[in-house]
Amino acid sequence: MSLLRYIPIWRRNKNGIVLYRCFEIIGGNGFTVQSADHFTTESLPTRMPELEKQFLELLAEQSPEERFPLHPSIESAIAAFDAEFGNEYSV
């Protein structure tokens, strides 16, 4: 069983904001992204409770490093996650 440090990372872009749900695997020498939530100003109040619940359900179902590979930095984990899912953002 891994010890995990949750690190929320926000990215602003022309369409709104993205919340990357990142984890550092303590003693595992790496970072991973569990998921990314996309928001517009209008969607924030209504989507947050649903996405928080989903975040915890995913964490309970499967360890984050099993869901997506470990990377040496948060930046490289996010870049790999975006590449895997075809996310292209204009900052």
C-alpha positions as CSV (number, residue, x, y, z in Angstrom):
1,M,0.0,0.0,0.0
2,S,1.5,3.3,-1.1
3,L,1.5,6.6,0.8
4,L,0.2,9.3,-1.4
5,R,0.5,13.1,-1.4
6,Y,-2.4,14.7,-3.3
7,I,-1.3,17.8,-5.3
8,P,-4.0,19.8,-7.1
9,I,-2.6,21.7,-10.0
10,W,-4.6,24.3,-11.9
11,R,-4.1,25.4,-15.5
12,R,-5.9,28.5,-17.0
13,N,-6.6,28.4,-20.7
14,K,-8.8,30.2,-23.2
15,N,-11.8,27.8,-22.5
16,G,-11.7,28.0,-18.7
17,I,-9.7,26.1,-16.2
18,V,-8.4,22.6,-15.7
19,L,-7.8,20.9,-12.3
20,Y,-5.2,18.1,-12.6
21,R,-5.6,15.6,-9.8
22,C,-1.9,14.7,-9.2
23,F,-0.2,12.5,-6.7
24,E,3.3,12.0,-5.5
25,I,4.0,8.4,-4.6
26,I,5.9,8.7,-1.3
27,G,9.0,6.5,-1.5
28,G,8.0,5.6,-5.1
29,N,10.1,8.4,-6.7
30,G,7.5,9.7,-9.0
31,F,4.3,11.6,-9.8
32,T,1.2,10.7,-11.6
33,V,-2.1,12.3,-12.8
34,Q,-5.2,10.5,-11.7
35,S,-7.6,12.7,-13.7
36,A,-8.2,16.2,-15.0
37,D,-11.4,18.1,-14.5
38,H,-12.4,20.9,-16.9
39,F,-14.4,23.9,-15.8
40,T,-15.9,27.1,-17.1
41,T,-17.1,29.9,-14.9
42,E,-20.6,28.7,-15.3
43,S,-19.9,25.0,-14.5
44,L,-17.9,25.5,-11.3
45,P,-20.7,25.6,-8.7
46,T,-22.6,22.7,-10.2
47,R,-19.8,20.3,-11.1
48,M,-17.5,20.5,-8.0
49,P,-19.5,18.2,-5.7
50,E,-19.9,15.6,-8.4
51,L,-16.2,15.7,-9.4
52,E,-15.0,15.5,-5.8
53,K,-17.1,12.3,-5.3
54,Q,-15.7,10.9,-8.5
55,F,-12.2,11.7,-7.4
56,L,-12.6,9.8,-4.2
57,E,-14.3,6.8,-5.9
58,L,-11.4,6.5,-8.4
59,L,-8.9,6.7,-5.6
60,A,-10.7,4.0,-3.7
61,E,-11.0,1.7,-6.8
62,Q,-7.4,1.8,-8.0
63,S,-4.1,3.2,-6.9
64,P,-3.1,6.3,-9.0
65,E,0.1,4.7,-10.2
66,E,-1.8,1.8,-11.6
67,R,-4.2,4.1,-13.5
68,F,-1.4,6.2,-15.1
69,P,2.4,5.7,-15.2
70,L,4.8,7.5,-12.8
71,H,7.0,10.3,-14.1
72,P,10.0,12.1,-12.5
73,S,8.2,15.5,-12.2
74,I,4.7,16.9,-12.0
75,E,5.3,18.8,-15.2
76,S,6.3,15.6,-17.1
77,A,3.3,13.7,-15.6
78,I,0.9,16.4,-16.8
79,A,2.5,16.6,-20.2
80,A,2.2,12.8,-20.7
81,F,-1.4,12.8,-19.4
82,D,-2.3,15.6,-21.9
83,A,-0.5,13.8,-24.7
84,E,-2.3,10.5,-23.9
85,F,-5.8,12.1,-23.9
86,G,-5.2,14.6,-26.8
87,N,-5.4,17.7,-24.5
88,E,-4.0,20.8,-26.2
89,Y,-4.2,24.0,-24.2
90,S,-3.4,27.6,-25.1
91,V,-2.2,29.2,-21.9
